[in-house]
Amino acid sequence: MVAPLRHPQTKEAETDMFDLQPPRHISTLQILLQTRSAVRPPGALWLEGDKMSCLGRFSGHARWREIMKRWGPIGLSILVGIGIGAAAVERIHAQAEPPVYYVSEIDVTNLDGYSKEYAPRIQANIKAFGGRILAASTKVASMEGDPPKSRVMIHVWNNIEQIQLWRDSAEFKEIRTVGEKYAKFRGFTVEGLTR
């Protein structure tokens, strides 16, 4: 035989699980309203099929676990989607700013000293400050106007402030003094098109 349940808020006799008669102080309307609510307070009565049940002391934890099993993955996927969207917006914003190209015409007077002492150091310095070298060569051809110097170097930067930071650094100035022993430099910047 099934053990009867005792309603915690009444002094009445035990209520049988299969008896549909609620305690006297709870109306049928209250029971119907409580069956429709999503969250039932502890100690509330409700109908499950043909049985009357009562939430016990620990049922709030069980209900919370049930809610989290159902809605936890959905909430997590929403948060992941928000994070991906924020990263995409940041990347689109970064692409809206046009790159800046730095063009150097270099008249090399001592190719051996330039190649060994200056070129590797300046290339590493450019990369350290965030620039990317696109071209660096002595194979330069003139298409129109005056011929270019014997060597040309082109590198790209995110913005003009990055170039200023690089050129104002102590490392650049030290490396440039070495380079001036072996070459004469002419440099200028060109703002690129929006990506």
Steps between C-alpha positions, in 0.01 A plus 500: 500500500620855425592707804275807537644853478456754775441860399760712682278804559194332654424314822261275317537130464721363228379539144499188290694530173203370301240716673411804289355688798740781605530622860209725600693830496611462132235567241467324167573831326835528681591148390409576138704822501799320649487229234536765229792691654850418377662525841312360798590617851616234747206336675260575214249241385439423136340232289705255296260292297269353762742549790547792734866573577685730734837666442735406777795681650758402235281521193617857421848361426357228279292757315805721452698205361217423261491860381877511453502171306246644261607864474872485590624395154273756335630779723859391441451499123350850518805626691737335252307661214529842663876450542546399136290794387705744708824362354364532147394861558846582637665343197273687259576824683874433476467435126327833446824688576722517189858372525799729455787408269855618569720520190877534533730581210850406601816604316744233617868600496642183663284196420703255708484708821135589437401134451687369804474774761189703419236304301444208745477734801257747342276221370481344850433846646213565258338167591549567873299823473214341305593574139499241221757512224336457161800555273873562541721462196764645272302387197326829434382615156387847398174525308473880482698801618831497685648160578462379859794449732692172494286335769131537595324375812122506554337412831143530624375626838159521665514880536732800486533509881666157489756632250570806716549279806743282303700794359517677839631191681858484626553165325411646159728800548791276601450270200458796262837646605659169394305509172613855419857371474401285203209680331291815453127474572185661370170387654134594474161361597191431293157433649347189351143437401248381758510121531 
